[in-house]
Amino acid sequence: MLRVCLNKITSKNWGRWLCSSLLLILSSYSWATPGTDWLETQTNPDGSYASPTDIATPYQATSGALKTFNLNGVTQQQAGVAAALQFVGAETYHNSENLARKIIALSSSAQDVSALVTELVAMQNEDGGFGELFGYHSSVLDTAFVLQALNAVDYSDDIVLSNAINYLERQQDANGGFGLGLPNNSSIHITAQVSIALQPYVFTYSTGDIVNRASDYLYAEQLTTGGWTTIWETAQALLALIPTTSDSTL
């Protein structure tokens, strides 16, 4: 497992480039193309990418599809991407997750999201975390989504970032995982989202130990068949683990 050295490299941009490059390498595998081709056919008349059998909401599924298209070089002229961006942009319920997803989707298409970022940052609580809406109790998952969005736009306010990271660090369970909070157990999905959120900050906010412990938890939850409990949890775990793992046999 790749254990990061926190004192050798201090460039935030280098750290982000490293994580982004590893994800782009993954997206270049030959099986990514047919997967993307299939996804392109799932567009709906309203611009969403969703089906009645999805466990995610149409908004979540569409924002996820847009992130996949962006990583695989699908332009706005292909696959109804422009319509999907309009679908995501039209969302009016601005809880922290929706705002974060909207910022990630729209910023990837070079749209101005500064007002959305200001709205999102204003939702930070005194404990450093973010909740569902302004004034709501902080949650691990909401805070992880927010950090992913702030990283996507190169947000640099040290106080906001460090407080959010410190909040997450305090929520890590003894087994290295993260959950919604007591009395809930650690979750593969939530742990993966936190790891993804903290990886870009390894060299600027010393999040390496948190990420490594989260990786240990995820590997401990891996089934003998190689995957995790469900297909979608396996995908989430891989997104978190591959950028931090040097042993390909794992």
N, C-alpha and C positions, 0 to 999 in steps of 0.2 A: 504494500500500500504506500502511496506517495505521501509522506509526511512532510508538510511544508516547512521551510526555514523562514522564520519570521523576521530575522535580522539582516538578511543578505540583500533583499530587494524591497525598496520602499515606494516604487512607482505604482500609483493606482492604475494608470493607463496600461502598464505592462500586465498587471494582474488581470485586468478586464480582457485584454487581448488574449491572454493565455486561455481563460475560460471560454471566450467566444470562439477561439480557434479550434479548441477541442470539440466543441459542439458542431462547428462547421465540418470538421473532419468526419464526425459521425454521420452528418447528413449527406456526405459524399458517397457512402456505401451504396452499392448497386441496388440493394433492396429499398432504398429510400425513394427511388424514382417511381416504381409501381405504386408504392404507398401514397405518394403525392398525387400521382395520376388518378388513383381511386378517389382521393379526398376531393379533387377538383370536380368530380361528378356529383358531389353531394350537396351542391348549392340549392337553395330554395328561392322561390320568387321574391321573397322579402329581403334577400341578401344574406340570410343566415346560413350557416353550415350546421345542420342539426337533423336528428331524426327522432321519431316518437319513442324509440327504444333507448335513447341516450340516458345515462344516469346524470349527466350535466344539464344545466339549463341551456337554451339556445344561445344566450349571451355568452356563457362560459365556453361552450363548444365553438362558437364562431371566433371568439378572441383567441382560443387555442389553435384553431385552424390558421388564423392569420399569422400567428407566431411561427407555425410550422412552414407556411409558405415563405415567410421572410427568411428563415434559416436555409431554405432550399432554393432561394433565388427566384421564386415565382413573382413576377412583376404585377403592378396594378392593372396591366392590360390583359392579364390572363386569369382564367378560373373565377371570374366574378369577384376578384379581390376588391375592386372599387366599391361594388355594391355591399360587400361584407364590411368594409370600413364605414360606409354610411350607416349600416345596421348598428354597428358598435357605437358609432358617434352619436346616434340618436337616443341612446339609453339615458333616461332621466333620473333613475334611482341611483344616486351617487353615494352608495356606501363605500367603505374603503376598498373592498375587493373590486367592485365595479369600476371605481375611479382608477385603481392601479391597472386593471386590465385595459381600460380605455387609453391611459397614458402610454402603455407599452405598444398597443396596436397603432395608435395614431402617430406616435413619435417615429415608429419604424418607417412610416410613409412620409416623413419630413413635414408633418403638420405641426403647427404651433400648439403646444400643450402647456404653456407657461401658466395660464389661468387655472387649469386643472391641477397642476402641481401645487400652486398656492393654496387651492381649496383642500387638497389632500393633506398637506403639511399642517394646516390649521387644525386638523383633527387629532393631532398628537396629544396624549394625556401627560399628566405630570410625572407618571412613572416611566415615561419614555415610549410606551407602547401605543398601539392604535386599536380602536374598537370598531364595531360595525358602523357606527355613526358618531358624530361629534357628541362628546359627553358620555358615550357608552364605555363600559369597562373594557380594558385592553384585552386582546386575545393574541395568542401566538400566531395563528394562521393569518389574521388580518395584518399583523405587523410584518410578517414575512412577505406578504404580497406587496405591501407598501415599499419595503426595501428593494424588492425586485424592480418596481416601477421607478424609484429614485435612481437606482443604478442605470436604468435604461436611458435616462436623460442626463446622466453625468451630474446629478445633484451633489453639491459640495458643502452644504452647511454642516460644519463639524458637530455643532451642538445637537442638531436634529438627528444626524446619523449615529453619533456615539450613544445618545440616550436610547435610541431604538435598539441598537445592538446590545447595550447593557441590559435592557429589559429582556431580550431573548436569552441572553446568557443566564439570567436569574431563573428562567423557566425551564432550563434543561434538567431532565430527570437524571437520577443516579445511574441509570442504564445507558445514558447518552441520548435517549430519544426525547421527543417532544410530543405533548398532547394538548388538548384544549384546556387543560388545567384540572386540578383535583376536583372530583375523584376519578377523572378519566385516565385511562392508561395511555402510554406512549402509542403513537400512531405512525405507521409507515408513511402515509401520505403527508402528514404534517411535518414529520422529521425531514422528509425529502425536500419539502418546500422551504424549510428553514435553512437547510444545507445549501440549496441553490441560492437563497437570498444572501447568505453570508460568505460564500466563496469569493465574490469579487472584492471583498474587504479584508482578505487574509493579510495583505501586506501593509495596509494602512491602519487597521483597527485590531490587529492581532487576533483574528477570529479562527486561526488554524486549529487550536485545541478544541474549540466547540465543534468545528466541522469534522475533525478526526473522530471525536467521540460519537457524533451523529452517524458517521460511516460505520463505526464498530457496531452500533445498534442495528443499523440496516442489514449488515452482514449476518448478525446474530439471528435476525428474523427470516433469513433466506431459507427456503425449503430445500430438502434434499434433491428435489427434481430440478433445481436451478433457479426457479422463479420465486415470486412472492405469492401472497394469498390469492390475488386476482391478477388479471392481465393488466388492468390500469394501474394497480399498485406496483407491479413489476416495472412498468414503463416509468413511473415516478421514481422508483428506487434507482433505476439505471441512469436517469437524467442527473441524479444527485451523485452517484458513485463513480461513473466513468471519468469525469474530469479530475477526480481525486485519487484514481487508482492506476498504478503503473503495471501491476501484474495482470496480464490479459486472461490468464486462466481463471481468475476470480470471476 
